[in-house]
Amino acid sequence: MEMTMKTKEVSEQLGVNPTTVQRWAKYFGLVCETNEHGHYLFTTEHVNVMKEVQDQLQQGKRMRDIQLTGYEPNMQQEKNTQTMVQSAVYEEKLEEVMNRVQELDRKLSQKADDVVSYQLLKHRTELDDMMSLIKSLEERLIKMERKVQHQHSVSEENDLPMVVGGNVKSKKWRSLMQLFSF
C-alpha cells in the first residue's frame, strides 16, 4: 500500500500554504482519496506532481502554462472544462432571458404607475375631505361671529338709564361726571 499524507503534511514538505496545495490539486485534476473526515490524502505521486508545479512556478510560468510530465490529470475535470455551448443555442437562450427581463421591466413600470395613480387619487380624496371640513368650520365661525355680534348689540340695548334722585342719566354720563368731580 502506498503512503498517504494529509494536506498539512504536504504543505510543510513543499513550504507552501495548505490552501495552495488544495488549489493546485483542484486546478491540475489530482484525484485524491479522502479520509473519514473529508480531508484529502495525497500520495507520493501527487507530491511529486506538486513539486514539479512549484518548480515551474518559480521559473516564472503561469499556472495555465505549466506542462506536467508523466502525469495524466483527471479526465473528468478536463472534459467539463472543454464542454462548450453552441453559439446559436447560447444566443437563443440569451434572447429569451432578455425578453423576460424586458417583460418584467414593463410589468414593474406598470405596477409603479398604478401605485402612483392610487396614491394621487387617495391624496385628492383627502384634500376634498379637508376642503369640506374647512368650509364647515368657516360656516360655524361665521355663525358664532353673528351670535357674538347679536349678543353685543343686545347688551348695549339692555344698558338702560339709571334713575338717581328722580333724574335719568346714562352710565356714560355718570362716568364722565365722576372724572370731573371735586
MDAnalysis code that builds the backbone (N, CA, C; Angstrom):
import MDAnalysis as mda
import numpy as np

u = mda.Universe.empty(546, n_residues=182, atom_resindex=np.repeat(np.arange(182), 3), trajectory=True)
u.add_TopologyAttr("name", ["N", "CA", "C"] * 182)
u.add_TopologyAttr("resid", np.arange(1, 183))
u.add_TopologyAttr("resname", ["MET", "GLU", "MET", "THR", "MET", "LYS", "THR", "LYS", "GLU", "VAL", "SER", "GLU", "GLN", "LEU", "GLY", "VAL", "ASN", "PRO", "THR", "THR", "VAL", "GLN", "ARG", "TRP", "ALA", "LYS", "TYR", "PHE", "GLY", "LEU", "VAL", "CYS", "GLU", "THR", "ASN", "GLU", "HIS", "GLY", "HIS", "TYR", "LEU", "PHE", "THR", "THR", "GLU", "HIS", "VAL", "ASN", "VAL", "MET", "LYS", "GLU", "VAL", "GLN", "ASP", "GLN", "LEU", "GLN", "GLN", "GLY", "LYS", "ARG", "MET", "ARG", "ASP", "ILE", "GLN", "LEU", "THR", "GLY", "TYR", "GLU", "PRO", "ASN", "MET", "GLN", "GLN", "GLU", "LYS", "ASN", "THR", "GLN", "THR", "MET", "VAL", "GLN", "SER", "ALA", "VAL", "TYR", "GLU", "GLU", "LYS", "LEU", "GLU", "GLU", "VAL", "MET", "ASN", "ARG", "VAL", "GLN", "GLU", "LEU", "ASP", "ARG", "LYS", "LEU", "SER", "GLN", "LYS", "ALA", "ASP", "ASP", "VAL", "VAL", "SER", "TYR", "GLN", "LEU", "LEU", "LYS", "HIS", "ARG", "THR", "GLU", "LEU", "ASP", "ASP", "MET", "MET", "SER", "LEU", "ILE", "LYS", "SER", "LEU", "GLU", "GLU", "ARG", "LEU", "ILE", "LYS", "MET", "GLU", "ARG", "LYS", "VAL", "GLN", "HIS", "GLN", "HIS", "SER", "VAL", "SER", "GLU", "GLU", "ASN", "ASP", "LEU", "PRO", "MET", "VAL", "VAL", "GLY", "GLY", "ASN", "VAL", "LYS", "SER", "LYS", "LYS", "TRP", "ARG", "SER", "LEU", "MET", "GLN", "LEU", "PHE", "SER", "PHE"])
u.atoms.positions = np.array([
    [0.847, -1.188, 0.000],
    [0.000, 0.000, 0.000],
    [0.884, 1.240, 0.000],
    [0.440, 2.228, -0.781],
    [1.213, 3.448, -0.943],
    [0.992, 4.370, 0.258],
    [2.035, 5.115, 0.615],
    [1.962, 6.035, 1.748],
    [1.118, 7.260, 1.361],
    [0.248, 7.705, 2.289],
    [-0.579, 8.885, 2.036],
    [-0.284, 9.948, 3.087],
    [-0.444, 11.205, 2.657],
    [-0.206, 12.332, 3.560],
    [-1.408, 13.269, 3.497],
    [-1.618, 13.957, 4.608],
    [-2.683, 14.955, 4.662],
    [-2.175, 16.257, 4.045],
    [-3.103, 17.169, 3.817],
    [-2.790, 18.456, 3.190],
    [-1.725, 19.208, 3.968],
    [-1.830, 19.220, 5.275],
    [-0.866, 19.959, 6.095],
    [0.539, 19.398, 5.935],
    [0.650, 18.080, 5.903],
    [1.968, 17.462, 5.752],
    [2.591, 17.811, 4.401],
    [1.770, 17.794, 3.342],
    [2.253, 18.136, 2.006],
    [2.673, 19.602, 1.973],
    [1.878, 20.479, 2.596],
    [2.207, 21.907, 2.588],
    [3.508, 22.175, 3.329],
    [3.752, 21.453, 4.425],
    [5.013, 21.616, 5.164],
    [6.186, 21.117, 4.333],
    [6.000, 20.025, 3.636],
    [7.072, 19.456, 2.816],
    [7.424, 20.396, 1.654],
    [6.411, 21.035, 1.054],
    [6.649, 21.937, -0.079],
    [6.945, 23.375, 0.356],
    [6.614, 23.700, 1.603],
    [6.844, 25.051, 2.109],
    [5.826, 26.052, 1.579],
    [4.597, 25.606, 1.385],
    [3.523, 26.485, 0.912],
    [2.330, 26.366, 1.857],
    [1.362, 27.229, 1.662],
    [0.155, 27.241, 2.470],
    [-0.719, 26.022, 2.123],
    [-1.441, 25.438, 3.099],
    [-2.330, 24.304, 2.807],
    [-3.393, 24.622, 1.748],
    [-3.881, 25.862, 1.714],
    [-4.874, 26.200, 0.689],
    [-4.252, 26.194, -0.706],
    [-2.956, 26.491, -0.782],
    [-2.258, 26.426, -2.069],
    [-2.210, 24.985, -2.557],
    [-1.956, 24.064, -1.650],
    [-1.929, 22.641, -2.004],
    [-3.299, 22.222, -2.538],
    [-4.350, 22.608, -1.867],
    [-5.705, 22.258, -2.306],
    [-6.026, 22.890, -3.666],
    [-5.604, 24.157, -3.854],
    [-5.858, 24.844, -5.119],
    [-5.135, 24.132, -6.258],
    [-3.879, 23.749, -6.057],
    [-3.118, 23.038, -7.096],
    [-3.788, 21.706, -7.420],
    [-4.226, 20.992, -6.370],
    [-4.854, 19.683, -6.583],
    [-6.116, 19.827, -7.442],
    [-6.907, 20.845, -7.180],
    [-8.124, 21.050, -7.966],
    [-7.800, 21.508, -9.377],
    [-6.860, 22.442, -9.501],
    [-6.548, 23.011, -10.808],
    [-5.964, 21.969, -11.765],
    [-5.094, 21.120, -11.232],
    [-4.430, 20.133, -12.089],
    [-5.134, 18.782, -12.090],
    [-6.279, 18.690, -11.450],
    [-7.097, 17.486, -11.512],
    [-6.491, 16.287, -10.817],
    [-5.809, 16.514, -9.704],
    [-5.239, 15.403, -8.951],
    [-6.369, 14.652, -8.244],
    [-6.486, 13.380, -8.573],
    [-7.534, 12.573, -7.956],
    [-7.004, 12.068, -6.621],
    [-7.624, 12.548, -5.548],
    [-7.166, 12.195, -4.209],
    [-8.272, 11.471, -3.464],
    [-7.856, 10.579, -2.624],
    [-8.811, 9.930, -1.726],
    [-9.043, 10.872, -0.551],
    [-10.123, 10.635, 0.159],
    [-10.394, 11.419, 1.366],
    [-10.575, 10.459, 2.533],
    [-10.244, 10.957, 3.724],
    [-10.441, 10.123, 4.910],
    [-11.858, 10.291, 5.435],
    [-12.146, 9.710, 6.587],
    [-13.498, 9.756, 7.140],
    [-13.948, 11.161, 7.505],
    [-13.006, 12.098, 7.650],
    [-13.334, 13.481, 7.983],
    [-13.410, 14.371, 6.743],
    [-13.208, 13.805, 5.565],
    [-13.284, 14.565, 4.328],
    [-11.988, 15.258, 3.944],
    [-10.884, 14.936, 4.659],
    [-9.595, 15.541, 4.343],
    [-8.943, 14.789, 3.189],
    [-8.254, 15.562, 2.304],
    [-7.547, 14.940, 1.189],
    [-6.393, 14.103, 1.703],
    [-6.163, 12.979, 1.010],
    [-5.000, 12.133, 1.283],
    [-4.182, 12.074, -0.003],
    [-2.961, 12.627, 0.036],
    [-2.105, 12.718, -1.139],
    [-1.089, 11.581, -1.134],
    [-0.799, 11.065, -2.326],
    [0.219, 10.024, -2.486],
    [1.546, 10.692, -2.838],
    [2.611, 9.878, -2.860],
    [3.923, 10.422, -3.237],
    [3.896, 10.904, -4.688],
    [3.103, 10.264, -5.541],
    [2.985, 10.711, -6.930],
    [2.381, 12.116, -6.977],
    [1.347, 12.372, -6.150],
    [0.742, 13.700, -6.071],
    [1.767, 14.735, -5.606],
    [2.562, 14.363, -4.593],
    [3.573, 15.286, -4.066],
    [4.601, 15.599, -5.146],
    [5.019, 14.580, -5.923],
    [5.990, 14.812, -6.995],
    [5.420, 15.758, -8.057],
    [4.133, 15.598, -8.392],
    [3.494, 16.493, -9.362],
    [3.482, 17.921, -8.814],
    [3.161, 18.069, -7.543],
    [3.122, 19.405, -6.942],
    [4.512, 20.026, -6.882],
    [5.549, 19.209, -6.676],
    [6.925, 19.737, -6.701],
    [7.247, 20.261, -8.103],
    [6.808, 19.523, -9.120],
    [7.017, 19.960, -10.498],
    [6.265, 21.275, -10.759],
    [5.055, 21.381, -10.262],
    [4.279, 22.623, -10.393],
    [5.010, 23.764, -9.708],
    [5.490, 23.514, -8.501],
    [6.189, 24.542, -7.734],
    [7.449, 25.000, -8.468],
    [8.210, 24.051, -9.024],
    [9.436, 24.393, -9.761],
    [9.114, 25.275, -10.964],
    [8.070, 24.925, -11.715],
    [7.729, 25.707, -12.909],
    [7.197, 27.091, -12.537],
    [6.476, 27.186, -11.412],
    [6.001, 28.496, -10.954],
    [7.176, 29.371, -10.534],
    [8.176, 28.760, -9.912],
    [9.369, 29.509, -9.505],
    [10.194, 29.958, -10.708],
    [10.044, 29.277, -11.828],
    [10.729, 29.671, -13.058],
    [9.995, 30.830, -13.739],
    [8.832, 31.215, -13.223],
    [8.107, 32.353, -13.754],
    [6.931, 31.996, -14.642],
    [6.610, 30.725, -14.766],
    [5.471, 30.333, -15.599],
    [4.166, 30.606, -14.859],
    [3.141, 30.831, -15.645],
    [1.800, 30.966, -15.076],
    [1.185, 29.571, -14.977],
    [0.178, 29.443, -14.107],
    [-0.409, 28.119, -13.873],
    [-0.983, 27.528, -15.153],
    [-1.551, 28.340, -16.015],
    [-2.144, 27.803, -17.234],
    [-1.076, 27.360, -18.247],
    [0.166, 27.825, -18.067],
    [1.247, 27.463, -18.986],
    [2.057, 26.256, -18.516],
    [1.762, 25.740, -17.351],
    [2.537, 24.633, -16.781],
    [2.222, 23.335, -17.522],
    [3.296, 22.615, -17.908],
    [3.176, 21.308, -18.571],
    [3.653, 20.236, -17.593],
    [2.786, 19.284, -17.291],
    [3.142, 18.203, -16.374],
    [3.642, 17.011, -17.175],
    [4.768, 16.460, -16.746],
    [5.315, 15.286, -17.424],
    [5.057, 14.057, -16.575],
    [4.619, 13.027, -17.226],
    [4.444, 11.754, -16.527],
    [3.197, 11.680, -15.672],
    [2.269, 12.589, -15.824],
    [1.041, 12.511, -15.035],
    [-0.126, 12.912, -15.919],
    [-1.160, 12.128, -15.909],
    [-2.385, 12.429, -16.636],
    [-3.385, 13.011, -15.638],
    [-3.834, 14.244, -15.878],
    [-4.814, 14.827, -14.959],
    [-6.148, 14.107, -15.041],
    [-7.007, 14.405, -14.099],
    [-8.333, 13.819, -14.050],
    [-9.075, 14.175, -15.337],
    [-9.410, 13.182, -16.127],
    [-10.040, 13.400, -17.422],
    [-11.462, 13.970, -17.272],
    [-12.104, 13.668, -16.180],
    [-13.463, 14.176, -15.959],
    [-13.443, 15.711, -15.864],
    [-12.461, 16.254, -15.119],
    [-12.382, 17.705, -14.984],
    [-12.034, 18.342, -16.323],
    [-11.126, 17.724, -17.051],
    [-10.740, 18.257, -18.353],
    [-11.933, 18.244, -19.302],
    [-12.737, 17.187, -19.217],
    [-13.922, 17.077, -20.050],
    [-14.912, 18.193, -19.726],
    [-15.078, 18.499, -18.434],
    [-16.005, 19.543, -18.009],
    [-15.553, 20.916, -18.491],
    [-14.255, 21.174, -18.485],
    [-13.777, 22.494, -18.899],
    [-13.876, 22.678, -20.399],
    [-13.884, 21.560, -21.163],
    [-13.930, 21.682, -22.602],
    [-15.355, 21.673, -23.160],
    [-16.338, 21.408, -22.326],
    [-17.719, 21.399, -22.781],
    [-18.127, 22.831, -23.091],
    [-18.547, 23.038, -24.328],
    [-18.950, 24.379, -24.734],
    [-20.360, 24.339, -25.301],
    [-21.011, 25.455, -25.216],
    [-22.355, 25.585, -25.729],
    [-22.257, 26.196, -27.123],
    [-23.036, 25.661, -28.036],
    [-23.040, 26.217, -29.386],
    [-23.559, 27.644, -29.339],
    [-22.990, 28.505, -30.164],
    [-23.341, 29.926, -30.109],
    [-24.801, 30.162, -30.467],
    [-25.386, 29.378, -31.347],
    [-26.797, 29.556, -31.701],
    [-27.689, 29.286, -30.495],
    [-27.375, 28.222, -29.760],
    [-28.153, 27.886, -28.564],
    [-27.969, 28.976, -27.514],
    [-26.717, 29.415, -27.382],
    [-26.403, 30.482, -26.422],
    [-27.173, 31.752, -26.759],
    [-27.156, 32.156, -28.014],
    [-27.853, 33.372, -28.427],
    [-29.362, 33.244, -28.249],
    [-29.882, 32.050, -28.507],
    [-31.317, 31.817, -28.326],
    [-31.697, 31.972, -26.857],
    [-30.915, 31.376, -25.985],
    [-31.182, 31.478, -24.540],
    [-31.007, 32.912, -24.066],
    [-29.984, 33.592, -24.585],
    [-29.754, 34.986, -24.210],
    [-30.930, 35.852, -24.642],
    [-31.432, 35.630, -25.832],
    [-32.591, 36.384, -26.332],
    [-33.811, 36.111, -25.447],
    [-34.002, 34.869, -25.046],
    [-35.118, 34.507, -24.177],
    [-35.013, 35.223, -22.830],
    [-33.815, 35.253, -22.276],
    [-33.597, 35.937, -20.999],
    [-33.848, 37.435, -21.149],
    [-33.356, 38.015, -22.239],
    [-33.554, 39.449, -22.471],
    [-35.040, 39.777, -22.609],
    [-35.789, 38.914, -23.284],
    [-37.240, 39.129, -23.410],
    [-37.920, 39.069, -22.057],
    [-37.500, 38.140, -21.227],
    [-38.071, 38.033, -19.881],
    [-37.760, 39.281, -19.063],
    [-36.530, 39.754, -19.173],
    [-36.133, 40.955, -18.431],
    [-36.963, 42.157, -18.894],
    [-37.157, 42.295, -20.201],
    [-37.956, 43.398, -20.720],
    [-39.407, 43.300, -20.254],
    [-39.957, 42.094, -20.254],
    [-41.330, 41.895, -19.794],
    [-41.461, 42.244, -18.308],
    [-40.497, 41.808, -17.513],
    [-40.520, 42.140, -16.088],
    [-40.385, 43.642, -15.871],
    [-39.542, 44.282, -16.671],
    [-39.371, 45.726, -16.572],
    [-40.673, 46.437, -16.920],
    [-41.361, 45.972, -17.960],
    [-42.637, 46.567, -18.342],
    [-43.670, 46.397, -17.228],
    [-43.738, 45.200, -16.665],
    [-44.691, 44.945, -15.582],
    [-44.374, 45.797, -14.360],
    [-43.099, 45.940, -14.063],
    [-42.680, 46.744, -12.917],
    [-43.059, 48.211, -13.127],
    [-42.848, 48.725, -14.334],
    [-43.229, 50.108, -14.638],
    [-44.734, 50.289, -14.512],
    [-45.506, 49.329, -15.013],
    [-46.969, 49.397, -14.928],
    [-47.418, 49.389, -13.470],
    [-46.794, 48.546, -12.678],
    [-47.142, 48.462, -11.258],
    [-46.821, 49.774, -10.559],
    [-45.668, 50.357, -10.866],
    [-45.289, 51.635, -10.267],
    [-46.286, 52.723, -10.665],
    [-46.705, 52.737, -11.928],
    [-47.691, 53.717, -12.382],
    [-49.018, 53.536, -11.648],
    [-49.429, 52.287, -11.472],
    [-50.674, 52.005, -10.754],
    [-50.602, 52.506, -9.310],
    [-49.471, 52.278, -8.669],
    [-49.303, 52.707, -7.275],
    [-49.361, 54.229, -7.183],
    [-48.681, 54.910, -8.090],
    [-48.684, 56.379, -8.078],
    [-50.093, 56.904, -8.332],
    [-50.801, 56.308, -9.282],
    [-52.172, 56.729, -9.569],
    [-53.060, 56.562, -8.345],
    [-52.933, 55.448, -7.668],
    [-53.725, 55.196, -6.467],
    [-53.401, 56.230, -5.386],
    [-52.105, 56.515, -5.207],
    [-51.713, 57.492, -4.194],
    [-52.261, 58.883, -4.528],
    [-52.206, 59.276, -5.806],
    [-52.744, 60.572, -6.195],
    [-54.245, 60.642, -5.938],
    [-54.956, 59.579, -6.269],
    [-56.393, 59.535, -6.028],
    [-56.694, 59.643, -4.532],
    [-55.923, 58.936, -3.745],
    [-56.100, 58.966, -2.285],
    [-55.839, 60.370, -1.745],
    [-54.763, 61.023, -2.219],
    [-54.447, 62.381, -1.779],
    [-55.556, 63.357, -2.194],
    [-56.071, 63.168, -3.395],
    [-57.143, 64.043, -3.880],
    [-58.372, 63.899, -2.990],
    [-58.715, 62.678, -2.629],
    [-59.855, 62.430, -1.745],
    [-59.630, 63.100, -0.391],
    [-58.410, 62.971, 0.136],
    [-58.095, 63.600, 1.422],
    [-58.199, 65.118, 1.320],
    [-57.717, 65.688, 0.218],
    [-57.820, 67.138, 0.033],
    [-59.275, 67.584, -0.049],
    [-60.104, 66.835, -0.760],
    [-61.529, 67.171, -0.844],
    [-62.183, 67.123, 0.533],
    [-61.842, 66.099, 1.311],
    [-62.382, 65.991, 2.674],
    [-61.941, 67.177, 3.522],
    [-60.690, 67.572, 3.396],
    [-60.181, 68.700, 4.171],
    [-60.868, 70.010, 3.746],
    [-61.108, 70.182, 2.453],
    [-61.783, 71.384, 1.976],
    [-63.207, 71.467, 2.511],
    [-63.908, 70.348, 2.525],
    [-65.281, 70.364, 3.058],
    [-65.257, 70.653, 4.559],
    [-64.258, 70.136, 5.266],
    [-64.129, 70.413, 6.693],
    [-63.842, 71.894, 6.919],
    [-62.969, 72.476, 6.108],
    [-62.657, 73.902, 6.230],
    [-63.898, 74.743, 5.966],
    [-64.684, 74.390, 4.951],
    [-65.918, 75.128, 4.665],
    [-66.890, 75.029, 5.831],
    [-66.995, 73.836, 6.395],
    [-67.887, 73.641, 7.536],
    [-67.434, 74.501, 8.724],
    [-66.129, 74.519, 8.979],
    [-65.593, 75.331, 10.075],
    [-65.799, 76.819, 9.803],
    [-65.642, 77.215, 8.567],
    [-65.854, 78.612, 8.201],
    [-67.303, 79.024, 8.446],
    [-68.244, 78.166, 8.075],
    [-69.662, 78.453, 8.297],
    [-69.957, 78.553, 9.789],
    [-69.394, 77.656, 10.566],
    [-69.603, 77.691, 12.022],
    [-69.022, 78.969, 12.615],
    [-67.847, 79.378, 12.115],
    [-67.214, 80.597, 12.613],
    [-68.067, 81.822, 12.300],
    [-68.604, 81.863, 11.094],
    [-69.486, 82.982, 10.720],
    [-70.706, 83.014, 11.631],
    [-71.312, 81.866, 11.895],
    [-72.476, 81.806, 12.785],
    [-72.112, 82.297, 14.180],
    [-70.929, 81.871, 14.657],
    [-70.511, 82.285, 16.003],
    [-70.261, 83.795, 16.051],
    [-69.666, 84.360, 15.009],
    [-69.435, 85.804, 14.972],
    [-70.754, 86.559, 14.976],
    [-71.713, 86.071, 14.205],
    [-73.028, 86.707, 14.184],
    [-73.677, 86.652, 15.566],
    [-73.534, 85.506, 16.200],
    [-74.135, 85.329, 17.523],
    [-73.484, 86.284, 18.524],
    [-72.168, 86.421, 18.460],
    [-71.464, 87.318, 19.375],
    [-71.863, 88.766, 19.090],
    [-71.955, 89.138, 17.817],
    [-72.369, 90.493, 17.476],
    [-73.791, 90.762, 17.955],
    [-74.640, 89.781, 17.793],
    [-76.024, 89.922, 18.237],
    [-76.076, 90.100, 19.753],
    [-75.319, 89.284, 20.481],
    [-75.302, 89.396, 21.943],
    [-74.736, 90.743, 22.369],
    [-73.740, 91.240, 21.653],
    [-73.142, 92.523, 21.984],
    [-74.150, 93.663, 21.755],
    [-74.863, 93.585, 20.648],
    [-75.864, 94.620, 20.370],
    [-77.009, 94.545, 21.373],
    [-77.386, 93.342, 21.780],
    [-78.456, 93.174, 22.767],
    [-78.001, 93.728, 24.104],
    [-76.754, 93.510, 24.471],
    [-76.266, 94.000, 25.763],
    [-76.201, 95.521, 25.759],
    [-75.936, 96.152, 24.637],
    [-75.941, 97.610, 24.562],
    [-77.363, 98.139, 24.705],
    [-78.306, 97.433, 24.144],
    [-79.706, 97.845, 24.275],
    [-80.184, 97.685, 25.708],
    [-79.632, 96.712, 26.406],
    [-80.043, 96.456, 27.787],
    [-79.431, 97.456, 28.753],
    [-78.524, 98.287, 28.319],
    [-77.960, 99.318, 29.181],
    [-78.997, 100.449, 29.316],
    [-79.926, 100.243, 30.222],
    [-80.997, 101.215, 30.439],
    [-80.474, 102.344, 31.323],
    [-81.021, 103.518, 31.143],
    [-80.610, 104.627, 32.014],
    [-80.994, 104.343, 33.458],
    [-80.151, 104.807, 34.355],
    [-80.396, 104.600, 35.780],
    [-81.155, 105.809, 36.353],
    [-81.984, 105.526, 37.277],
    [-82.744, 106.601, 37.926],
    [-82.047, 106.917, 39.233],
    [-81.563, 108.178, 39.340],
    [-80.902, 108.598, 40.574],
    [-81.586, 109.916, 40.992],
    [-82.207, 109.895, 42.133],
    [-82.851, 111.092, 42.652],
    [-83.881, 111.671, 41.696],
    [-84.510, 110.845, 40.925],
    [-85.551, 111.324, 40.043],
    [-85.025, 111.743, 38.682],
    [-83.719, 111.854, 38.503],
    [-83.157, 112.231, 37.193],
    [-82.683, 110.988, 36.456],
    [-82.859, 110.983, 35.176],
    [-82.448, 109.842, 34.366],
    [-81.118, 110.206, 33.719],
    [-80.127, 109.425, 34.061],
    [-78.811, 109.664, 33.491],
    [-78.261, 108.320, 32.993],
    [-77.501, 108.382, 31.949],
    [-76.914, 107.135, 31.442],
    [-75.628, 106.836, 32.192],
    [-75.193, 105.657, 32.087],
    [-73.963, 105.234, 32.757],
    [-72.777, 106.020, 32.211],
    [-72.810, 106.317, 30.952],
    [-71.702, 107.032, 30.357],
    [-71.611, 108.443, 30.934],
    [-72.740, 109.096, 31.068],
    [-72.751, 110.452, 31.605],
    [-72.243, 110.464, 33.021],
    [-72.643, 109.506, 33.809],
    [-72.218, 109.405, 35.197],
    [-70.724, 109.181, 35.274],
    [-70.144, 108.339, 34.390],
    [-68.714, 108.088, 34.381],
    [-67.959, 109.361, 34.057],
    [-68.482, 110.123, 33.127],
    [-67.842, 111.376, 32.754],
    [-67.871, 112.355, 33.914],
    [-68.948, 112.394, 34.644],
    [-69.087, 113.294, 35.788],
    [-68.127, 112.903, 36.883],
    [-67.904, 111.630, 37.066],
    [-67.004, 111.196, 38.130],
    [-65.580, 111.629, 37.837],
    [-65.234, 111.745, 36.583],
    [-63.885, 112.169, 36.230],
    [-63.652, 113.618, 36.629],
    [-64.669, 114.465, 36.490],
    [-64.506, 115.897, 36.750],
    [-65.051, 116.334, 38.106],
    [-65.392, 115.392, 38.941],
    [-65.957, 115.784, 40.237],
    [-64.875, 116.251, 41.190],
    [-65.278, 117.182, 42.066],
    [-64.318, 117.731, 43.054],
    [-64.607, 117.179, 44.387],
])
